[in-house]
């Protein structure tokens, strides 16, 4: 069943959908509560067919648990810190991901010009941009721990930046169809003493072969224009993706698990 479009806990009959809960912004999962015979405890799950069964099941259970936790007032794991944290990013996606640590932090954006960075390798380029952002924000927030990040999409050793026009967005997306590419996110950590740590996370993304009609419809939403490569995995860009190999949140913009490991190792946060 998990390899199909739907997975349902039901009494062996079709359910009438009366109440829908959206459990996450990426729409990987929709859950519908049924009122058949007055019973409010039957749940129907629609798992996006373009996600792997295991990935879908993990997300299904995770988001359902998150929903029930929210209803019960459960906040999830609570990390602690004695430091002042600053996230050097204007991205609402990175803000949402970093907030999962449940520690206080500020948002301070950098004013640097990313295109000023020159590098021969993609990993070097994205690292330098992340450092550039973090160093710039450190000047504005001395004494804080600064987290800077940058995400790029690389196809055949070429960087696909944020598209600036309809034609460029279509060109970016067409170049990705039916093939794989890499999403690299570099994270720069500068502690309160100015000690710098960087790392790069890479995720392989495989696109489907989709119609021009779908590409046009997606670009018409305006979603591609603030995203490297011209798509968002957490938005309607998911309809273009066959599968991924690696960290999902890395594609969104911040590899939380690897960042956790670095912050714990540096004793910047603790449980």
Secondary structure, 3 states (H helix, E strand, C coil): CCCCCEEECCCCCCCCEEEEEECCCCCCEEEEEECHHHCCCEEEEEECCCCCHHHHHHHHHHHHHHHHHHHHCCCCCCCECCCCEEEECCCHHHHHHHHHHCCCEEECCCCCCHHHCCCCCHHHHHHHHHHHHHHHHHHHCCCCEEEEEEEEEEECCEECCCCCCHHHHHHHHHHHCCCEEEEEEEEEEECCCCCEEEEEEEEEEEECCCCHHHHHHHHHCCHHHHCHHHCCCCCHHHHHEEEEECCHHHHHCCCHHHHHHHHHHCCCCEC
